[in-house]
Amino acid sequence: MEFPGTITVPPETLMDMIRSYCRSLDEHGFEYIVLVPTHGGNFGPVTTVAPDIARELEATVITLADLDEHMALLNEGLDDAGIEYDQDVIHAGAAETAMVLAIDEGLVRTENIEPGPDGDISPARLLSAGFKSITENGVLGDPTRATTEAGEAIFQNVVETYVEHIKTERDAA
């Protein structure tokens, strides 16, 4: 692992965990199970396992795993808070830092915030060569632009959008 404190779970383990959680929730009578990844590396495994587990269960499995949409929602939240900033690949930059600030400002050591590379970042390079090939500190973008208000706007934007997706799927079921 490239950075201290990093914890990783192999995709196969994540998919097994999702299967186990879904089976348990189904066994307890849940009618709907919503899968919402928020870490870029988890979107693929969630998308892969969802159709298989959905066919196995009584419950309806709703998957909200469109990485491009998720990134757009985060950027739109920044825009809604008056921060003109758009990052295609988000990792510890303005959006994620704003979200943590909105949860608990004490969790962000603002005196230690350092920007990382900004602008066009190759997702293919990230996946093949790793974060260290692009960023020395693990940050992509500029977390100094983050505000608590932006984090609140991001959460509101994501929640409202995802609730609408869930309602649409539930009503179609």
BELJOKA-V451547 format. One record per helix or strand. SS is the DSSP state (A for helix, B for strand). FROM is the first residue (numbers start at 1). TO is the last residue. If there is no record, write none. Layout:
ss->[SS,SS]
from->[FROM,FROM]
to->[TO,TO]
//
This chain:
ss->[A,B,A,B,A,B,A,A,A,B,A,A,B,A,A]
from->[11,32,42,60,67,91,94,105,110,117,123,131,140,143,148]
to->[27,35,56,63,80,91,103,107,112,117,129,133,140,145,172]
//
